[in-house]
Amino acid sequence: MYLIYVDESGDPGMVNSPTRYFVLSGLVLHESRWLPYMDQLIAFRKRLRNAPGLLLKHEIHAAHFISSPGPAAYLKRDVRLSILRFFANELSGMTDFRTINVVVDKVGKAPDYDVFDNAWRALIQRFSNTMSYQNFPGSANPRDWGMLLPDQTNTKKLTNLVRRLRRFNPVPNQPQYGGGYRNLPILNLIEDPFFKDSAHSYFTQAADLVAYLLYQELDPNGYIRRKGARHYFNRLRPIFCLHAATGDQRGIVRL
């Protein structure tokens, strides 16, 4: 079984939204790698506890970690940014991970465009298709299953979307085949999404970091720009889930 931990960055609203982009990032690993990678993340956090002194109980929630650190305010801002860099480097070395990234640019979209629905649909389809083609590391089983583990979000809307995609998943045909669409239901996801509180999951915090770094590449805040941290997302290149169909060299699905 493959697990995908998912988090978002930006606002999914269209009207009076404070953000131009909405980013959805999923971190995929096979069940056989869960315990080894959990142990590696715990060891990483213990190193951060020893230096620069981040306590294990304090969450790395990337956006808040930089701007509103709360309990982690005992660390200087530059130190907190260096922790995000160390975290990205750690993930890049965990090469059985794969990260799926979806970006919605709201410019030019109709006011009734459903950012949340379209972003999640694209991520779920990419996750399902990659499993079907056995393009994730970890298993040679052609009938592997997947499970969604999102951070807290619109739980009802996402659960309904997943249930709907199991029955109706319209995929447009190429124009040379007469247009229209085919119904290709998502059949390799089990259960409803299992929502995680990032405060209690190092994997969810890792997915949050991926989403934050991608968002900061697209629309960096002043501090990130001044510190030359805009392109930290590229540190994750070894774990990008590449696919020619996206038309993006880093496998980002752009909507």
Secondary structure in CASP SS format (residue, H / E / C, confidence):
PFRMAT SS
TARGET T0000
AUTHOR 0000-0000-0000
METHOD secondary structure of the structure
MODEL  1
M C 1.00
Y E 1.00
L E 1.00
I E 1.00
Y E 1.00
V E 1.00
D E 1.00
E E 1.00
S E 1.00
G E 1.00
D C 1.00
P C 1.00
G C 1.00
M C 1.00
V C 1.00
N C 1.00
S C 1.00
P C 1.00
T C 1.00
R C 1.00
Y E 1.00
F E 1.00
V E 1.00
L E 1.00
S E 1.00
G E 1.00
L E 1.00
V E 1.00
L E 1.00
H E 1.00
E H 1.00
S H 1.00
R H 1.00
W H 1.00
L H 1.00
P H 1.00
Y H 1.00
M H 1.00
D H 1.00
Q H 1.00
L H 1.00
I H 1.00
A H 1.00
F H 1.00
R H 1.00
K H 1.00
R H 1.00
L H 1.00
R H 1.00
N H 1.00
A C 1.00
P C 1.00
G C 1.00
L C 1.00
L C 1.00
L C 1.00
K C 1.00
H C 1.00
E C 1.00
I C 1.00
H C 1.00
A H 1.00
A H 1.00
H H 1.00
F H 1.00
I H 1.00
S H 1.00
S C 1.00
P C 1.00
G H 1.00
P H 1.00
A H 1.00
A H 1.00
Y H 1.00
L C 1.00
K C 1.00
R H 1.00
D H 1.00
V H 1.00
R H 1.00
L H 1.00
S H 1.00
I H 1.00
L H 1.00
R H 1.00
F H 1.00
F H 1.00
A H 1.00
N H 1.00
E H 1.00
L H 1.00
S H 1.00
G C 1.00
M C 1.00
T C 1.00
D C 1.00
F C 1.00
R E 1.00
T E 1.00
I E 1.00
N E 1.00
V E 1.00
V E 1.00
V E 1.00
D E 1.00
K C 1.00
V C 1.00
G C 1.00
K C 1.00
A C 1.00
P C 1.00
D C 1.00
Y C 1.00
D C 1.00
V H 1.00
F H 1.00
D H 1.00
N H 1.00
A H 1.00
W H 1.00
R H 1.00
A H 1.00
L H 1.00
I H 1.00
Q H 1.00
R H 1.00
F H 1.00
S H 1.00
N H 1.00
T H 1.00
M H 1.00
S H 1.00
Y C 1.00
Q C 1.00
N C 1.00
F C 1.00
P C 1.00
G C 1.00
S C 1.00
A C 1.00
N C 1.00
P C 1.00
R C 1.00
D C 1.00
W C 1.00
G E 1.00
M E 1.00
L E 1.00
L E 1.00
P E 1.00
D E 1.00
Q C 1.00
T C 1.00
N C 1.00
T H 1.00
K H 1.00
K H 1.00
L H 1.00
T H 1.00
N H 1.00
L H 1.00
V H 1.00
R H 1.00
R H 1.00
L H 1.00
R C 1.00
R C 1.00
F C 1.00
N C 1.00
P E 1.00
V E 1.00
P E 1.00
N C 1.00
Q C 1.00
P H 1.00
Q H 1.00
Y H 1.00
G C 1.00
G C 1.00
G C 1.00
Y E 1.00
R E 1.00
N E 1.00
L C 1.00
P C 1.00
I C 1.00
L C 1.00
N C 1.00
L E 1.00
I C 1.00
E C 1.00
D C 1.00
P C 1.00
F C 1.00
F C 1.00
K E 1.00
D C 1.00
S H 1.00
A H 1.00
H H 1.00
S C 1.00
Y H 1.00
F H 1.00
T H 1.00
Q H 1.00
A H 1.00
A H 1.00
D H 1.00
L H 1.00
V H 1.00
A H 1.00
Y H 1.00
L H 1.00
L H 1.00
Y H 1.00
Q H 1.00
E H 1.00
L H 1.00
D C 1.00
P C 1.00
N C 1.00
G H 1.00
Y H 1.00
I H 1.00
R H 1.00
R H 1.00
K C 1.00
G C 1.00
A C 1.00
R C 1.00
H C 1.00
Y H 1.00
F H 1.00
N H 1.00
R H 1.00
L H 1.00
R H 1.00
P H 1.00
I H 1.00
F E 1.00
C C 1.00
L C 1.00
H C 1.00
A H 1.00
A H 1.00
T H 1.00
G C 1.00
D C 1.00
Q C 1.00
R C 1.00
G C 1.00
I C 1.00
V E 1.00
R E 1.00
L C 1.00
END
